[in-house]
């Protein structure tokens, strides 16, 4: 998480949470902890399709699903935060 706070691209950016991808109690518990450590936490969204271009969100969708459309870039993905990934909508 320290790495995230050092990223210049996240300075002053609001990071939303993809509520629609929460599929287990473990994922729900982990996103609560991630949210507490996320500066500039924004609203929850029902799915990542509701993101505007250049917006960021935490999502627990698989990398395969995210890469399938070429519309999302994975900014941060680490085993400790799994299944959560920080993504950015690119188109």
C-alpha positions in Angstrom: 0.0 0.0 0.0 2.9 2.4 0.5 3.8 1.9 -3.1 0.3 3.2 -4.1 0.7 6.4 -2.1 4.0 7.1 -3.9 2.5 6.9 -7.4 2.3 10.3 -9.0 -0.7 9.3 -11.2 -2.8 8.8 -8.1 -2.1 12.2 -6.5 -5.5 14.0 -6.2 -7.3 11.1 -8.0 -10.5 9.7 -6.6 -10.5 5.9 -6.4 -13.9 4.2 -6.6 -14.9 0.7 -5.6 -16.5 -1.9 -7.9 -19.2 -3.2 -5.6 -20.5 -5.5 -8.3 -17.4 -7.7 -8.2 -17.6 -8.5 -4.5 -18.4 -12.2 -4.5 -17.3 -13.5 -1.1 -17.1 -12.5 2.6 -13.3 -12.6 2.3 -13.3 -10.1 -0.6 -15.7 -7.9 1.3 -13.6 -7.9 4.4 -10.4 -7.1 2.4 -11.9 -4.2 0.5 -13.0 -2.6 3.8 -9.3 -2.7 4.9 -8.1 -1.5 1.6 -10.6 1.4 1.7 -9.3 2.5 5.1 -5.9 2.9 3.6 -6.9 4.5 0.3 -6.5 8.2 0.1 -9.3 10.0 -1.8 -11.8 7.1 -1.7 -14.8 7.7 -3.9 -18.2 6.2 -4.2 -19.0 2.6 -4.9 -20.1 1.7 -8.4 -22.2 -1.2 -9.5 -19.8 -2.3 -12.2 -16.7 -1.0 -13.9 -18.6 -0.1 -17.1 -19.9 2.9 -15.1 -16.3 4.3 -14.9 -15.5 7.3 -17.1 -12.3 7.2 -19.1 -9.2 7.9 -16.9 -11.1 7.1 -13.7 -9.6 4.6 -11.1 -11.3 1.8 -9.2 -10.6 -1.2 -7.0 -12.1 -4.3 -8.7 -11.9 -8.0 -7.9 -12.6 -9.1 -11.5 -10.0 -11.5 -12.9 -7.1 -10.1 -14.9 -8.4 -12.2 -17.9 -11.8 -10.4 -17.8 -10.2 -7.0 -17.4 -7.7 -7.6 -20.3 -10.4 -9.1 -22.5 -11.8 -5.7 -23.6 -8.6 -3.6 -23.7 -10.6 -0.9 -21.9 -8.9 -1.2 -18.5 -5.3 -1.0 -17.4 -4.2 -2.8 -14.2 -2.3 -0.2 -12.2 -1.6 -2.3 -9.1 -2.0 -6.0 -8.5 -0.3 -7.8 -5.6 -0.9 -11.1 -3.9 -1.5 -9.5 -0.5 -4.5 -7.6 -1.7 -5.9 -10.4 -3.9 -8.5 -10.6 -5.4 -8.5 -6.8 -5.5 -6.7 -4.9 -8.2 -6.4 -1.1 -8.8 -7.6 -0.4 -12.4 -7.9 2.6 -14.7 -10.4 2.9 -17.5 -8.6 3.7 -20.7 -11.4 3.9 -23.3 
